[in-house]
Amino acid sequence: MQSGLDNSNGSPAWVEPTGWWSRPCGGREVLAIALPLVVQTAFWSIMWFIDRMFLMWYSKDAMAAALPAGMFFWTLICFPQGIASFTNTFVAQYHGAGRPDRIGLAVQQGIWFGWVVTPLLLLAIPLAPWLFTGAGATPEIVRQEILYFQTLALGAGALVLSGAMSSFYTGRGLTGVVMLVDVAGSIVNIVLDYLLIFGKFGLPELGIAGAGLATAIANWSVVLVYWLLMRQRANRARFGFSATHFDAELFRRLLRFGVPSGLPLLVEALGFTLLIRAVSRIGETEAAATSLAFNVNAVAFVPLIGLSIAVSTLVGQKLGENRSALAARATWTGLVLGLAYTAVFAALYVGVPEWFLLAHAAQADPAQFAPVRIFTIELLKFVALYCFFDALQIIFVGALKGAGDTRFILVNSVVVSTLAIATGSLCESHFRWAETGWQLWGWWWVITGWIFTLGVVYGLRFLQGKWQTMRVIESDLLPADRESPAPTAAEPAAADPAAAGELCGVQSPE
């Protein structure tokens, strides 16, 4: 950090660093928040990768059933989880405005919401046969889809609750806590996957139902750990958890901004679910290859979600401080990091796609896996083509959510997703009697165009700049306009005296 002398009294004067790495909201600050989240989400993708790998070892039918059932499950939870996770923006803006007393109250409203929707999500379990019957897949795949969805649904409420609970830490920049908790949950999931899918150490061999049950147990274990951490005396005193109650006005604002934030996830998940069902009707091999291609791409895609949360957090904090220029800088820094990360995987998908298939092929039946492998290698070329625009839309959506620009996200998601599915359905119908038919490649071109459009439109919205005037917290809590950064702006978590204690699970003496 550079410094100079104040001419009035001779004392050192702080000068903002100008390098991309060291300046406020530059590479170092964004990575300080993003890296633990990237590690956390990387463990998610590793967990999903291993889960699908075990299912491929178990049977090709289990692998083919996992993706449509998993997409239906994501469709079930993404809307309420999107609402609960929007608590992160409230926490970030209250933190930036210097109002820790409002943080605990905001988090509690997200937790109240999670408990309300948990029994509603469990009602999906008896409806599972209706969801999957008639999808066009074989009876055995349909049976396994139902089993997987029903066991996953047992942990649906936990994902909503943990979305609100984790916001208590991510919104304040304490992403290391979230990393440790979720990595532990991922390890629990992986171990239980092996034990319950294959029936090891005396446990029953449950196959795909074991994979779903392992995930549900791991999800609830994460909720338990967050609950224990948030009950620390320092958290109850500093952030108002000792007196948290239902706040109708704050709960209303959570729904006002959270519903438009969660609905785009539902729209896009529903669209992808319909797309996957269309692919599943083509054939078992095509369905398994599509599932495998998405599973491989999770290694590159899911960590970007962590980077997006970091961008959303910094945008929220800086807007809470009334520093919109720094919020914009954090977004561009995140985009550079995201595109660089994505470029590495795009090159690998095209250059050495076989590397990503070695583990799946290790214990799979060679005759069954050979045609799946051929299709998957071709599909990874599509992934390499669209992954750059995926990075664009993920980062820009994170920035817009950090500001509260959720209505635009909703409208754009509905329009683009509807056009994509409608285009695919029309083309499938029109080319049905062609020599090769619409088939697998046509639907993958739809996916590519879908993601390309989302990335471009969100980028244009960000450049428009309207988000810089938006806030989700009370206007009277905002400080005066402070576009010139203060010396403490470069360390978002440093002002939190309980930070070190929370990360280690130790109570602060405060």
Buried (B, 14 or more C-beta within 10 A) or exposed (E): EEEEEEEEEEEEEBEBBEEEEBBBBBBBBBBBBBBBBBBBBBBBBBBBBBBBBBBBBBBBBBBBBBBBBBBBBBBBBBBBBBBBBBBBBBBBBBBBBEBBEBBBBBBBBBBBBBEEBBEEBEEBBEEBEEBBEEBEBBEBBBBBBBBBBBBBBBBBBBBBBBBBBBBBBBBBBBBBBBBBBBBBBBBBBBEBBBBBBBBEEEBEEBBBBBBBBBBBBBBBBBBEBBEEBBEBBBBBBBBBBEEBEEBEEBBEBBBBBBBBBBBBBBBBBBBBBBBBBBBBEBBBBBBBBBBBBBBBBBBBBBBBBBBBBBBBBBBBBBBBBBBBBBBBBBBBBBBBBBBEBBBEBBEBBBEEBEEBBEBBBEEBEEEBBEBBBEBBBBBBBBBBBBBBBBBBBBBBBBBBBBBBBBBBBBEBBBEBBEBBBEBBBEBBEEBEEEEEEBBBBBBBBBBBBBBBBBBBBBBEBBEEEEBBEBBBBBEEBBEEEBEEBEEEBBBBBEEBEBBEBBBEEEEBEE
